[in-house]
Structure formats: C-alpha cells, structure tokens
Amino acid sequence: MSSAQSLLARGMKLSHLQFMTAFAETGQIGAAAARVGIAQPAASRLLSEVEAILGVPVRQRSGRGVVLTEAGHTLADRAARVMQELAEAAREVGEIAAGGVGRVRIGAVTAPALDLVLPALRHSRQTHPGIACEVVVASSDILCAQLASGGLDFAIGRVPQSVERGLFDAVVIAPEPVALVVRRGHPLALAVPEKAAALLAHDWVMPGAESPLAQAVLARLAELGLPRPTLHLATSSFLLTLAALQEADVVAPMAKAVADQFAGGPDAPFVQIGLDLQIAVSPYSLLTRKGARLTAAAETILTLIRSAL
C-alpha cells in the first residue's frame, strides 16, 4: 500500500487537508477555523484526528500560542498543493462544461470556410483560448462522409443527391454567389466586356461537371443562350486553379467570398471581371448528425459562427 493509500485508509479526509492549509496560511487555529467555516472546537478536533492518522504531532505550543511542527508544515505544504490542484480541476471542468475547453473538428466548403469559419476561429482564440479547432476544407461529399462517421462535429456544405439526407439535420444558411476571376493583365481585366459572349473567347478553368459550381455556371450560361466554355483545365483543386490563372489567359469561376480574398485588392495578382453574370450556387447549410449532441466546445464555436450570419 502506498503512503497516499495508507493515509486515506487511515481516515485522512479533504476537510483535514483544507484545515491544515488554512492553519499554515493564517498561523492561528481560530483564524483558520473561520476561513473554512467551522467553530474552534471542531478545528481542534480536526487537528487531533490528523495527529492520530499520522502518528506524530502536527502542532506544538509556543510563546505565541499554537504553531505547526515540522511534520505539520510538511503535511500543510502538500495539502496546499492538493487544494490548488482541486481548484484547477474545478476551473477546468467548469470551462469544459461552459464550452471553454476542448477540441472541435469543423468541415466546410471553401467559401464559408473563409467567410464564416475563419473569422469565428479568430474571435475564439481571444475569447476561448482553451478550445483547439481543426478545419477540414473539402467538397460536400467528403464532408458528409466524415460527418456521418463522426469524424467532424459539424460541417457547412451541401448534402449531395447521392447521400441520404435523413442522416443529417440541415439549416440553410445562404446561397453562394459566383465571381469570374482572371489574372491581372488578362484582356478581360483591362477592359470590361459589354457582352457575356466575350467571356467565351477565352478558355476556362472549372471543377468537374458534377460539382455544384460547374452545374451553376453551365445552367446560367444556358439561360443566357450561350454555349459551354472551352475548358483549359477541369480540376477541383483550388491551388491548381490559381496556378492555371497565373500562367495563362484563362477564366475561373469561384465563390465570391473566395474571390474577394484572392482577387479583391489593388495588389492582388488576380482580379474579378466587372461583368456579373448573376451566377449563384445552390445554398449551403449548417449540417449536424441527426440526433447527435454537440460537445460544449463545439456548441461554443457554432454559436460564434451563427453570430456572424
């Protein structure tokens, strides 16, 4: 049996440690009793119990009254550490219960990742530094698969037709307007075209035809009586899209929130074409697993995201 187990087995209690800490800090039995909220006779009884458990005196008389012995000081020092650890444990548990501590995994398609998730996480670093967040930016089918398997706490995206919608609770957030982006120096950046047909004189970079972005672009072009654009590259990779934009006179449709980040300033290497074709991808939603209960930390981050809507 360890010494700690031995003390517990012999009857050492939290009240003993609490009083020994108070006695060491105040130097007086009466003051220590008042601090822990007991009468002085009860305090003397606690000291007697501690001495019986330890088998050595923890107090002795001196000219000033009663003081701790060396054994008493040793126990009081250790007791103070225990009380401090308990106080820290209470604080941490309280923060966990209030959503102030924990790990949160968030999934998002690119636009809300930049527009909603990033600002919320920037705010949470100041208000809830004990929350660690991981963000997965991917297509909606990947996000839904990870959310359904429990790999994500919640996601912002769309439920694809191929995925069972009953697996999720979905709250519609907003449609996703689309901007057309070209490199700075592109002919379409130097002069805004008068007609949409001028855009199709250049090759385009788009994700595959099954993606919501490509479907929205093609549907809008069809509404305008325009043919499909000639593809320079079909890719879902955002980095590859930027690389293609940089090296060729191509046009790339992307979510307006993304375009504002990478083609929204005078020093940006890319610019948004001034002609707005009124393209919008179907609304994305806040997705959670059906019937799942979020952790307090996840609820905290979700509240910050909702406040940005």
ABEGO torsion letter per residue (X at the ends): XBAAAAAAAAGBBAAAAAAAAAAAAAGBAAAAAAAAGBBAAAAAAAAAAAAAAAGBBABBBBAAEBBBBAAAAAAAAAAAAAAAAAAAAAAAAAAAAAGABEBBBBBBBAAAAAAAAAAAAAAAAAABAABBBBBBBBBAAAAAAAAAAGABABBBBBBBAABBAAABBBBBABBBBBBBBBBBGBAAAABBBABAAAAAABBBBBBBAABAAAAAAAAAAAAAGBBBBBBABBBABAAAAAAAAAABBBBBBBBAAAAAAAAABAABABBBBABBAGBBBBBBBBBBBBGBBBBAAAAAAAAAAAAAX
